Amino acid sequence: MTFVKKPEIHHPLLTVNELGLKRRDYEGLVSTLCAGCGHDSVSAAIIQACSELSLPPHRFAKLSGIGCSSKTPSYFLSNSHGFNSVHGRMPSVATGANIANRDLIYIGVSGDGDSASIGLGQFAHAVRRKINMLYIVDNNGTYGLTKGQFSATNDYGSTSKRGVPNLYSPIDLVCMALQIGASFVARSFSGDKKQLVPLIKAALLHNGFSFIDIISPCVMFNNHDGSTKSYGHVRDHSAPIVDADFVAPHEEIEVDYAPGSTETIDMPDGSRLRLRKLEDSYNPKNRVDALAYVQRALDEGDVVTGLLYVEEDPADLHEVLETPEVPLSALTESDLCPGSETLDSINASFR
Amino acid sequence: MTKYNDFVIRFANVNGSGSASANSMFAKALFRMGVPVATRNIFPSNIQGLPTWFEVRATEKGYFGRREDVDIMVAMNAETYEEDVECLASGGYLVYDNTRPRPRTLERQDVVDVGIPITKLILPEFSDPKQRQLFKNIVYLGALSALLNIDFKVLTGMVSMQYKGKDALIQPNIHAMEIGRNYAFKYLDCPFEFQVRYSELAKDKILVDGNESAALGAIYGGATFCAWYPITPSTSVAEAFEKHAQKLRVDEDTGTKKYAVIQSEDELAALGMVIGAGWNGARAFTATSGPGISLMNEFLGLAYFAEIPAVLFDIQRVGPSTGMPTRTQQSDLLSVAFASHGDTRHPMLFPSTPKECFDFAADAFDIAERIQSPVVVMSDLELGMNELTSDQFEWEDIRKYDRGKVLTADDLDQVEDYGRYVDVDSDGIGYRTLPGTHPSKGSFFTRGTSRDEYAVYTEAPDAYSQNMDRLNRKWETIRALLPRSEVSSASYRAGIMYYGTTATPMSESLALLDDYGIELDTLRIRAFPIGHEVREFIAQHSIVFLVEQNRDAQMKTLIVNDLELNADQICSILYYGGMSISADFIVSEVLNYYEQNKVPRLKEVSS
């Protein structure tokens, strides 16, 4: 967690977005993560996505747990509130925050230790509650801050930096999210900005629980030959299946792909999400097929990436709870307090 | 000699046999006749088949505490028959089903046998086996109306009301009641020496349990979010909140709900959600019991250090571990007061009555937002789950919620140099901003790790120490803010202190002790941190009894530690068997002390 402020330097040619804001307005403090850390690329992708969507930076709420990944909310969106909570418990804090104020945009950043081990239960329950948020896992397969222990997302047989093999089956959060009912499930790679940025944009506009598992290599402890979460391994075994193009409102869709292999999804703000299927038979709107496909690929050692599943008409928790449009946090005495006259009849009911 | 409105009756049943509604109808009937009553449900951690007891104490003197013996026993459970007969006071009445013979060895010469052939009476009247079982309870209710002189119209009126809309059930219930009543009139000596008569004493009172009262307090106090995990004996706080919110908080025009309830996956998540909501400006709470508090420790530390309002209701039960989940204790004080690792302290409120559960629940939200920290309302099973005669709930319509120090966007425009943890007012409490408030000012990063006054991460020793010192200043602000103890002093040489449900048997204890020539000043603690009036009270008395329902004198530890006192005068009276503490116990402990320490039992006035 850094306290170093970035210098206020702007290239004169840098453009501003629809809000008149520069990329700089979406940045955060200087990262204190290791040079080459995948997580910094994820933060950069978040900054780019938020800026290109012209979303007001102060209307975000950033939440995290504990670990290297959970430090990253300091490194983007300085003008929004952040909450670095306790290990594995970001989902519950995000749930409460979201219930209190449905008007903000929620980004939760977690890691594989935070979400697949200590916080597996909270992760699962946030999925099933359909919290309207973007939930990112910076997945590096290792406990970086405590210097390189295995995490639960490590593949069976992959080795630690010292060559010790992992003897336990991996937990795949993408499969879990699909199985439990997330309405937006993607996997990407911190090194593939071209794929990642549109995914984050789509996820931010998706009105439901959006989960992106981002393989984000740890250069210090999990970037060696025996690792399946290294830059090299992921590049070699990454198998993009559905790329998402984000098409802003009023923007034309460029037709440069064979018809039949693309699908368009309308987003709430008028923008569109164009899914480019790299394999014709894949159906990103079918949860069961997606789960089967991802699971099969995992068994074969491939990392399927892209937008793996999306529900066109998702529900979020506030629909379930039937809460008002006005955030609960904005309600006042006149909305909340039934008053003394009603209390008289309540008293009478106890006689 | 007839005793009016002054007796304890205990019903011994098997749980799951439908006795609960009949028994509570009995209590309500007395209450509707204006008689102050306290009820106690003594139940196992089980749904069907184990012994359960329901006790009603009728008391014109307001002696609501548990008594060690009972005057009337309705022994409906063969399994516990022996102990049920045993706990009858001499001269008491034993009501039982004499359809089948009972062992002669269990007969007592000093009690009045009141056998009623309940099973036999029911058999020819009802054919449905389920009704035959359920109506046994109604038959003894009918018989008791004759034996105790309860206005039958009150009982039948209650049946009609309870089954409103299910009219087919009204007549059979009333018929079962009449069977018992007629049998009593015909074959038994009616009425008993213990009798019920109309009174005015409970006229302006209500009969309610503490958990429902707390839930209503949360609604009146503006809580919009309850996150909870089911655990006895706290479950009914959350359930009552939802039940009442469904009536009181649904928008008439849109049908939307101005509240949210989430049954979370565990207690950790419950408090995590409450903290997330508190951080974001909503009034949120959770209800739990000891095991839940254990799980919430890490989050409590975070909320203390990150300074986020949260309200918790700890309905205490017997620990450690699963302990006795359906029995009562006051044994979470230390674990709540210092919950979490590191230097932490959390304020607590100790309600003693349902009315105070309501008041403290509503107040807790104001306090939590004012002090930007968790506040724990410490109730227990005895208060939470048993219906007790209480003062009515009151609310001043001019009352405004105290949302504490929260800066709006306009406020922020006026502020040049905002720092979340800057102690602007020297009371240890900084100014909060809520997420989303201002485009360029007031945002900060909330964390459990060390930071400076501007919420910027630092591991600098001075910044850390200064922050912890400020939290100490805040503690003193909290001390001044919380409800003070209730003190009654006639300058006797000895005093007695108590809190929460140890207050329930206190008026009776004092009256009994007075008969022995012992007069005591009283102090009822209502909050932690401990008020300075406690220090004064202790200094003014050469003997100070402190009554608690735990083994380790937890409140004494808190007092001694929080006020940095010498504990020599404090003499603990500790009950921790899991039932609620009785006046009999308190009196015998005080008498023992006087005897062992050779203190003269005179009504002495201190010099």
Interface residues (C-beta under 8 A of the other chain):
Chain A: M1 T2 F3 P56 P57 H58 R59 A61 L63 P73 S74 S78 N79 S80 H81 G82 F83 N84 S85 V86 R89 P91 S92 V93 A94 T95 G96 A97 N98 I99 A100 N101 D103 L104 G121 Q122 A124 H125 R129 L321 E322 T323 P324 E325 P327 L328 S329 A330 L331 T332 E333 D335 L336 C337 P338 G339 S340 T342 L343 I346 N347 F350 R351
Chain B: F31 R32 K205 I206 L207 V208 L216 I219 Y220 G222 T224 F225 A227 H244 L248 R249 D251 T254 G255 T256 K257 K258 Y259 A260 V261 I262 S264 E265 D266 L268 A269 A270 L271 G272 M273 V274 I275 G276 A277 G278 W279 N280 G281 A282 A284 E298 F299 L302 A306 Q392 F393 E394 W395 E396 D397 R399 K400 Y401 T433 L434 P435 G436 T437 H438 P439 S440 S443 F444 F445 T446 R447 G448 T449 V456 Y457 T458
